[in-house]
């Protein structure tokens, strides 16, 4: 008796849960351009390091890594209520402002948006470092070769 059919059944991944698809699809659609930006950032960093400019490479990489969670937390979880003391409306002022109820955030898509923003910042910083350290920037045709 062969064990191959049993192994194929165990190797097959389970079908995705229907509740996960609405969360996963926007996340993955936003992560695709982030992967492209990561590839460009890695290439730019390796060129700078190969020309013995390790310090600006490290500064840009640590900046990217620090900006991402700073943006991801509010974009994923939202912003809480502002003016929770009751606002101006309850304090006797006639302005009628009761505060801001907040924003719920983007959930998992907020993680990807923060990643896109951090990687875009990193690419801009790498291009600035290329300009100042190496005296040039890539041409339009260089991005796809």
PyMOL commands that set and color helices and strands:
alter all, ss='L'
color gray80, all
select helices_A, chain A and resi 4-11+18-50+54-77+89-91+108-134+140-144
alter helices_A, ss='H'
color red, helices_A
deselect
rebuild
show_as cartoon
